[in-house]
Amino acid sequence: MTSVAKVLIHASQFPEKVRRDLLESLRARRVNHKFHYDSVRQTLKWLALHQEYSPTRNDADCRAVYTQAFKAAAEKIKTPRVHVVGLGCGGGQKDTQLLKLLKARGREIFYTPCDVSAAMVLVARRTALAVLPQKNCFPFVCDLATADDLPVTLARRSEAKTARLFTFFGMIPNFEPQIILPKLASLIRPKDFLLFSANLAPGKNYAAGVKKTLPQYDNPLTRDWLMTFLLDLSVELNDGKLHFKIEDDRVNGLKRIVAGFHFTRSRRIEVDGKRFDFRTGKSIQLFFSYRYTPEHVRNVLARYGLEVCNQWITKSEEEGVFLVRRSGVSGERR
């Protein structure tokens, strides 16, 4: 392994664009989720949170579900070369497990770890290099929500006769469906596959299921991670309180868990000469996470021309993995 890493950075994450997005977050009082992964410190806190609460780390059944999904996806792909594109790659652990399986089946593997955080992309790269050579790994930093030329950019990174398998693990909860799903649909070509995971609400009562999952968010590690954004902008812990609540998204017929910081004393935030006054009683939305059911997943994907070929749901009914293709593509359906 060399002492340098070549990382492609999309214009959506150039400093001037990041600055505009930060100012808009403060102006709108709704934080773009990418700013929770912006620094190395935030990345490390997220990785610690993931280690503690991720079902794939703590639930053998959940790990088995992902393994089943990976095997099914590998069986669908018949070409000798496979390019895995990890959208929102995080630390790259799940992607690397998939790469190992493809390699064991004799495939030549390529990997593009893609994330809004350069630090996260480098962590995923390091994880994946245990499986594939550096020349087959193409780290890519971009903002999935705002990059408009991703279909062309990613197509250039895959050679002809190479199957593409996109992964989108743990990401859909933090995007409004009408923003991210058209982006995903634009990336998936007729011969491509998508492995997609969603946080689910367990049980037959959707509202009760969402309420049951609330402790997975309202806990010290999540609070510490989310507050880092405000603390780095000189907000103090005793300037207010972080609250979690369940909110209805009537547009999409979904429920989501929302974290907001409510100011109990006035605070001024200054960024590049711009001033943002948060008076007593005002709040800023730091985070939201949608909870789905398998039916919600199928219905919302179908609106954007995507079809679920197969699904694997954990026994707890709190997580599901879905194998997805473009609607109307011929082939086996189960």
VEXDREN-2710 file (C-alpha; in Angstrom, 1 decimal):
% VEXDREN-2710
k/r/px/py/pz
1/MET/0.0/0.0/0.0
2/THR/1.4/3.4/-1.0
3/SER/1.4/6.4/1.4
4/VAL/-1.0/8.5/-0.7
5/ALA/-4.6/8.0/-1.8
6/LYS/-6.2/9.4/-5.0
7/VAL/-9.6/10.8/-4.2
8/LEU/-12.0/12.3/-6.7
9/ILE/-14.0/15.2/-5.3
10/HIS/-17.2/16.4/-7.1
11/ALA/-18.0/20.0/-7.4
12/SER/-21.0/19.5/-5.1
13/GLN/-18.4/19.3/-2.3
14/PHE/-16.1/22.1/-3.3
15/PRO/-15.6/24.7/-0.5
16/GLU/-17.8/27.4/-2.0
17/LYS/-20.7/25.0/-2.4
18/VAL/-20.3/23.6/1.1
19/ARG/-20.3/27.2/2.4
20/ARG/-23.5/28.0/0.6
21/ASP/-25.1/24.8/1.9
22/LEU/-24.1/25.6/5.5
23/LEU/-25.4/29.2/5.3
24/GLU/-28.7/27.8/3.8
25/SER/-28.9/25.3/6.7
26/LEU/-28.6/28.1/9.2
27/ARG/-31.0/30.4/7.3
28/ALA/-33.7/27.7/7.0
29/ARG/-33.1/26.4/10.5
30/ARG/-32.9/22.9/9.0
31/VAL/-29.4/21.3/9.0
32/ASN/-28.3/19.4/5.9
33/HIS/-27.4/16.0/7.2
34/LYS/-24.0/16.1/5.5
35/PHE/-22.8/18.5/8.1
36/HIS/-22.9/15.8/10.7
37/TYR/-20.1/14.0/8.8
38/ASP/-18.0/17.0/7.9
39/SER/-15.0/16.7/10.2
40/VAL/-12.8/13.9/11.3
41/ARG/-14.1/14.3/14.8
42/GLN/-17.7/13.9/13.6
43/THR/-16.8/10.9/11.6
44/LEU/-15.2/9.2/14.6
45/LYS/-18.2/9.9/16.7
46/TRP/-20.5/8.5/14.1
47/LEU/-18.4/5.3/13.8
48/ALA/-18.6/4.9/17.6
49/LEU/-22.4/5.4/17.4
50/HIS/-22.6/2.9/14.6
51/GLN/-20.5/0.4/16.5
52/GLU/-22.8/0.6/19.5
53/TYR/-26.3/0.7/17.9
54/SER/-26.0/-0.8/14.4
55/PRO/-28.0/-4.1/14.2
56/THR/-25.3/-5.6/11.9
57/ARG/-22.8/-5.2/14.8
58/ASN/-25.1/-6.4/17.6
59/ASP/-27.7/-8.8/16.0
60/ALA/-26.6/-12.1/14.5
61/ASP/-30.0/-12.4/12.6
62/CYS/-29.4/-9.0/11.0
63/ARG/-26.0/-10.0/9.8
64/ALA/-27.5/-13.2/8.4
65/VAL/-30.1/-11.2/6.5
66/TYR/-27.4/-9.1/4.9
67/THR/-25.4/-12.2/4.0
68/GLN/-28.5/-13.7/2.4
69/ALA/-29.0/-10.5/0.3
70/PHE/-25.4/-10.4/-0.7
71/LYS/-25.5/-14.0/-1.9
72/ALA/-28.7/-13.4/-3.9
73/ALA/-27.2/-10.3/-5.6
74/ALA/-24.0/-12.2/-6.5
75/GLU/-26.1/-15.0/-8.0
76/LYS/-27.9/-12.5/-10.2
77/ILE/-24.7/-11.1/-11.7
78/LYS/-23.2/-13.3/-14.4
79/THR/-20.5/-11.2/-15.8
80/PRO/-16.8/-11.9/-14.7
81/ARG/-16.3/-8.2/-13.7
82/VAL/-18.3/-6.4/-11.1
83/HIS/-18.1/-2.8/-10.1
84/VAL/-19.7/-2.1/-6.6
85/VAL/-20.6/1.5/-6.1
86/GLY/-21.2/2.2/-2.4
87/LEU/-23.5/5.3/-2.2
88/GLY/-23.2/6.7/1.3
89/CYS/-20.5/4.1/2.0
90/GLY/-19.9/5.0/5.6
91/GLY/-17.0/2.9/7.0
92/GLY/-17.4/0.4/4.1
93/GLN/-17.8/-2.7/6.2
94/LYS/-21.0/-4.0/4.5
95/ASP/-19.6/-3.1/1.0
96/THR/-16.4/-5.0/1.8
97/GLN/-18.3/-8.1/2.9
98/LEU/-20.1/-8.0/-0.5
99/LEU/-16.7/-7.6/-2.3
100/LYS/-15.3/-10.6/-0.4
101/LEU/-18.2/-12.7/-1.6
102/LEU/-17.9/-11.6/-5.2
103/LYS/-14.2/-12.2/-5.1
104/ALA/-14.7/-15.7/-3.7
105/ARG/-17.0/-16.4/-6.7
106/GLY/-14.1/-15.6/-9.0
107/ARG/-15.2/-12.2/-10.1
108/GLU/-12.8/-9.4/-10.8
109/ILE/-14.0/-6.6/-8.5
110/PHE/-13.9/-2.8/-8.6
111/TYR/-15.1/-0.5/-5.9
112/THR/-16.2/3.2/-5.7
113/PRO/-16.8/4.2/-2.1
114/CYS/-18.9/7.3/-2.4
115/ASP/-19.8/9.6/0.5
116/VAL/-20.2/13.3/1.4
117/SER/-17.3/12.9/3.9
118/ALA/-13.8/12.6/2.7
119/ALA/-12.8/11.1/6.0
120/MET/-15.5/8.5/5.6
121/VAL/-14.5/7.7/2.1
122/LEU/-10.9/7.1/3.2
123/VAL/-12.1/4.8/6.0
124/ALA/-14.1/2.8/3.5
125/ARG/-11.1/2.7/1.1
126/ARG/-8.8/1.4/3.8
127/THR/-11.4/-1.3/4.7
128/ALA/-11.8/-2.4/1.1
129/LEU/-8.1/-2.6/0.3
130/ALA/-8.0/-5.8/2.4
131/VAL/-9.9/-7.4/-0.5
132/LEU/-9.0/-5.6/-3.7
133/PRO/-5.9/-3.8/-5.1
134/GLN/-5.6/0.0/-4.9
135/LYS/-5.8/0.3/-8.7
136/ASN/-9.4/-1.1/-8.5
137/CYS/-10.6/1.3/-5.8
138/PHE/-11.9/4.7/-6.8
139/PRO/-12.8/6.9/-3.8
140/PHE/-15.3/9.6/-4.6
141/VAL/-16.6/12.5/-2.5
142/CYS/-19.9/14.0/-3.5
143/ASP/-23.2/15.2/-2.3
144/LEU/-25.8/12.8/-3.7
145/ALA/-28.7/15.2/-3.2
146/THR/-27.2/18.1/-5.2
147/ALA/-24.8/16.5/-7.8
148/ASP/-26.8/16.6/-11.1
149/ASP/-24.3/14.8/-13.3
150/LEU/-23.7/11.6/-11.4
151/PRO/-25.1/9.2/-14.1
152/VAL/-22.4/10.5/-16.5
153/THR/-19.6/10.7/-13.9
154/LEU/-20.1/7.2/-12.5
155/ALA/-20.6/5.7/-16.0
156/ARG/-17.1/6.9/-16.9
157/ARG/-15.6/4.9/-14.0
158/SER/-17.0/1.6/-15.2
159/GLU/-15.5/-0.2/-18.1
160/ALA/-17.6/-1.9/-20.8
161/LYS/-18.9/-5.4/-20.0
162/THR/-18.6/-4.7/-16.3
163/ALA/-21.8/-5.2/-14.2
164/ARG/-22.7/-2.5/-11.7
165/LEU/-24.1/-3.2/-8.3
166/PHE/-25.0/-0.1/-6.3
167/THR/-25.4/-0.2/-2.5
168/PHE/-27.4/2.2/-0.5
169/PHE/-27.2/1.1/3.1
170/GLY/-28.6/3.1/6.0
171/MET/-29.1/6.2/3.8
172/ILE/-32.8/6.4/2.8
173/PRO/-34.0/7.4/6.3
174/ASN/-32.1/10.7/6.1
175/PHE/-33.5/11.9/2.8
176/GLU/-36.9/13.1/1.8
177/PRO/-38.0/10.4/-0.7
178/GLN/-38.9/12.9/-3.4
179/ILE/-35.3/14.3/-3.4
180/ILE/-33.2/11.2/-3.3
181/LEU/-35.2/8.6/-5.2
182/PRO/-35.2/10.4/-8.5
183/LYS/-31.4/10.6/-8.1
184/LEU/-31.2/6.8/-7.5
185/ALA/-33.5/6.1/-10.4
186/SER/-31.3/8.1/-12.8
187/LEU/-28.3/6.0/-11.8
188/ILE/-29.8/2.5/-12.2
189/ARG/-29.4/1.3/-15.8
190/PRO/-31.4/-1.7/-17.1
191/LYS/-28.6/-4.2/-16.3
192/ASP/-27.7/-2.7/-13.0
193/PHE/-28.8/-3.8/-9.5
194/LEU/-29.3/-1.9/-6.3
195/LEU/-29.0/-3.3/-2.8
196/PHE/-31.0/-1.0/-0.6
197/SER/-31.6/-1.1/3.1
198/ALA/-34.3/0.7/5.2
199/ASN/-35.0/1.1/8.9
200/LEU/-38.4/-0.4/9.5
201/ALA/-41.2/0.1/12.0
202/PRO/-41.9/-3.3/13.6
203/GLY/-45.3/-4.9/14.1
204/LYS/-48.6/-4.4/12.4
205/ASN/-49.3/-1.0/13.9
206/TYR/-47.1/1.5/12.0
207/ALA/-47.3/4.3/14.6
208/ALA/-46.6/2.0/17.5
209/GLY/-43.7/0.5/15.7
210/VAL/-42.1/3.9/15.0
211/LYS/-42.5/4.8/18.7
212/LYS/-40.8/1.6/19.7
213/THR/-37.6/2.6/17.8
214/LEU/-37.3/6.0/19.5
215/PRO/-34.6/4.9/22.0
216/GLN/-32.3/4.0/19.1
217/TYR/-32.1/7.7/18.5
218/ASP/-32.6/9.4/21.9
219/ASN/-29.4/8.2/23.6
220/PRO/-26.1/9.7/24.8
221/LEU/-24.0/8.8/21.8
222/THR/-26.5/10.1/19.2
223/ARG/-26.9/13.3/21.3
224/ASP/-23.1/13.8/21.4
225/TRP/-22.8/13.2/17.7
226/LEU/-25.6/15.6/16.7
227/MET/-24.6/18.4/19.1
228/THR/-21.0/18.5/17.6
229/PHE/-22.4/20.5/14.7
230/LEU/-23.7/23.3/17.0
231/LEU/-20.8/23.1/19.4
232/ASP/-18.4/23.7/16.5
233/LEU/-20.3/26.9/15.8
234/SER/-19.8/28.1/19.4
235/VAL/-23.2/27.1/20.7
236/GLU/-23.0/25.9/24.3
237/LEU/-24.8/23.0/25.8
238/ASN/-26.7/25.1/28.3
239/ASP/-28.0/27.4/25.5
240/GLY/-30.9/25.0/25.1
241/LYS/-32.1/21.4/24.9
242/LEU/-32.1/18.7/22.3
243/HIS/-35.5/17.1/21.9
244/PHE/-36.7/14.1/19.8
245/LYS/-40.2/13.7/18.5
246/ILE/-42.2/11.7/15.9
247/GLU/-43.5/13.7/13.0
248/ASP/-45.9/12.9/10.1
249/ASP/-44.8/13.4/6.5
250/ARG/-48.3/13.6/4.9
251/VAL/-46.8/14.1/1.4
252/ASN/-45.3/10.6/1.5
253/GLY/-47.6/9.0/4.0
254/LEU/-44.6/8.3/6.3
255/LYS/-43.5/9.0/9.8
256/ARG/-40.1/10.1/10.8
257/ILE/-38.1/10.8/14.0
258/VAL/-36.9/14.4/14.3
259/ALA/-34.2/15.8/16.5
260/GLY/-34.3/19.6/17.2
261/PHE/-32.4/21.9/19.4
262/HIS/-34.6/24.4/21.3
263/PHE/-32.9/27.5/22.5
264/THR/-33.7/28.5/26.1
265/ARG/-31.5/31.6/25.8
266/SER/-30.5/33.7/22.8
267/ARG/-27.5/32.8/20.8
268/ARG/-25.9/34.4/17.7
269/ILE/-24.0/32.3/15.2
270/GLU/-21.5/33.9/12.9
271/VAL/-20.2/32.2/9.7
272/ASP/-18.1/34.1/7.2
273/GLY/-19.5/37.5/8.4
274/LYS/-23.1/36.3/8.2
275/ARG/-25.1/36.5/11.4
276/PHE/-27.8/34.2/12.5
277/ASP/-29.8/35.0/15.6
278/PHE/-31.5/32.3/17.5
279/ARG/-33.7/33.9/20.1
280/THR/-35.2/32.2/23.2
281/GLY/-37.9/29.8/22.2
282/LYS/-36.7/29.3/18.7
283/SER/-35.3/26.0/17.4
284/ILE/-33.2/24.4/14.7
285/GLN/-33.8/21.0/13.2
286/LEU/-30.7/18.9/13.4
287/PHE/-31.7/15.5/12.1
288/PHE/-34.6/13.3/10.9
289/SER/-34.9/9.6/10.2
290/TYR/-37.8/8.0/8.3
291/ARG/-39.1/4.6/9.4
292/TYR/-40.7/2.5/6.7
293/THR/-42.6/-0.8/6.3
294/PRO/-41.8/-3.2/3.5
295/GLU/-45.0/-2.1/1.8
296/HIS/-43.9/1.6/2.1
297/VAL/-40.6/0.7/0.5
298/ARG/-42.2/-1.1/-2.5
299/ASN/-44.7/1.7/-3.0
300/VAL/-42.3/4.6/-2.8
301/LEU/-39.7/3.0/-5.1
302/ALA/-42.4/2.2/-7.6
303/ARG/-43.2/5.9/-8.0
304/TYR/-39.8/6.4/-9.5
305/GLY/-39.6/3.4/-11.8
306/LEU/-37.8/1.0/-9.4
307/GLU/-39.0/-2.5/-8.6
308/VAL/-38.1/-4.8/-5.6
309/CYS/-37.0/-8.2/-6.9
310/ASN/-36.5/-9.7/-3.5
311/GLN/-36.5/-8.7/0.2
312/TRP/-35.0/-9.9/3.5
313/ILE/-36.5/-8.7/6.8
314/THR/-35.0/-9.3/10.2
315/LYS/-36.9/-11.2/12.8
316/SER/-37.1/-8.0/14.8
317/GLU/-38.8/-6.4/11.8
318/GLU/-36.7/-3.3/12.4
319/GLU/-34.5/-3.6/9.3
320/GLY/-34.9/-4.8/5.8
321/VAL/-32.7/-5.3/2.7
322/PHE/-34.1/-5.0/-0.8
323/LEU/-32.7/-6.1/-4.1
324/VAL/-33.9/-3.6/-6.7
325/ARG/-33.9/-3.1/-10.5
326/ARG/-35.5/-0.8/-13.0
327/SER/-39.2/-1.6/-13.5
328/GLY/-40.0/-3.7/-16.5
329/VAL/-36.6/-5.3/-16.9
330/SER/-37.0/-8.9/-18.0
331/GLY/-35.7/-11.6/-15.7
332/GLU/-36.5/-13.7/-12.7
333/ARG/-38.8/-12.1/-10.1
334/ARG/-39.4/-13.3/-6.7
END
